[in-house]
C-alpha cells in the first residue's frame, strides 16, 4: 500500500489487532523462557553437554582436565596451610 493511499479505520484496527497478537505472543514466550524452572532446565542441559557428548558418552578428556585442576587447587591449598601452620 503506498503512502498516498488512505487507509480505512477497519484496516488500521486490523493492523493494531495483529500487532497486539504478535506482542502478546512475544511476551508469553519471554515469560516462558524466564520462568525459573525453564532456566534451571537449560542450565542442567548445558552442564550435561559439558560432561557428555552427543552420543551420550562421557567426555573423559574434559573430566580428566577438571579432575587435574581440582587436585592442583587442593594441593596448593594444602601447601599454603602447611606453610602457614609452621609460623
C-alpha positions as CSV (number, residue, x, y, z in Angstrom):
1,X,0.0,0.0,0.0
2,X,1.5,3.4,-0.9
3,X,1.8,6.3,1.5
4,X,-0.6,8.4,-0.7
5,X,-3.4,5.8,-0.4
6,X,-5.7,6.4,2.6
7,X,-6.3,3.5,4.9
8,X,-9.7,2.8,6.4
9,X,-10.4,2.6,10.1
10,X,-11.0,-1.2,9.7
11,X,-7.6,-1.6,8.1
12,X,-5.9,0.3,10.9
13,X,-7.8,-1.6,13.6
14,X,-6.8,-4.9,11.9
15,X,-3.2,-3.9,11.9
16,X,-3.4,-2.9,15.6
17,X,-5.0,-6.2,16.4
18,X,-2.3,-8.2,14.5
19,X,0.4,-6.2,16.2
20,X,-1.2,-6.8,19.6
21,X,-1.4,-10.5,18.9
22,X,2.3,-10.6,17.9
23,X,3.3,-8.7,21.0
24,X,1.2,-11.0,23.3
25,X,2.9,-14.0,21.7
26,X,6.4,-12.5,22.2
27,X,5.6,-11.6,25.9
28,X,4.3,-15.1,26.5
29,X,7.5,-16.6,25.0
30,X,9.7,-14.3,27.1
31,X,7.8,-15.2,30.3
32,X,8.1,-18.9,29.5
33,X,11.9,-18.6,28.8
34,X,12.4,-16.6,32.0
35,X,10.5,-19.0,34.2
36,X,12.9,-20.3,36.9
37,X,12.1,-24.0,36.1
38,X,13.0,-23.4,32.5
39,X,16.1,-21.5,33.3
40,X,17.2,-24.3,35.6
41,X,16.4,-26.9,33.0
42,X,18.6,-25.1,30.4
43,X,21.4,-24.9,32.9
44,X,21.2,-28.6,33.6
45,X,21.2,-29.4,29.9
46,X,24.2,-27.1,29.4
47,X,26.1,-28.8,32.3
48,X,25.3,-32.2,30.9
49,X,26.6,-31.2,27.5
50,X,29.9,-30.3,29.1
51,X,30.2,-33.9,30.6
52,X,28.5,-36.0,27.9
53,X,29.0,-35.8,24.1
54,X,26.2,-36.0,21.5
55,X,26.1,-39.8,21.7
56,X,25.8,-39.9,25.5
57,X,29.4,-40.9,26.1
58,X,31.4,-39.3,28.8
59,X,33.9,-36.7,27.7
60,X,36.8,-38.3,29.6
61,X,39.4,-35.8,28.4
62,X,37.4,-32.9,29.8
63,X,36.7,-34.8,33.1
64,X,40.4,-35.6,33.4
65,X,41.3,-31.9,32.9
66,X,38.7,-30.8,35.5
67,X,39.9,-33.5,37.9
68,X,43.5,-32.4,37.4
69,X,42.6,-28.8,38.1
70,X,40.8,-29.8,41.3
71,X,43.8,-31.8,42.5
72,X,46.1,-28.9,41.7
73,X,44.0,-26.4,43.7
74,X,43.7,-28.8,46.7
75,X,47.4,-29.4,46.6
76,X,48.1,-25.6,46.6
77,X,45.7,-25.1,49.4
78,X,47.3,-27.8,51.5
79,X,50.8,-26.4,50.9
80,X,49.6,-23.0,51.9
81,X,48.0,-24.4,55.0
82,X,51.2,-26.3,55.9
83,X,53.4,-23.2,55.4
84,X,51.1,-21.0,57.5
85,X,51.0,-23.6,60.2
86,X,54.8,-23.6,60.6
87,X,54.9,-20.0,61.7
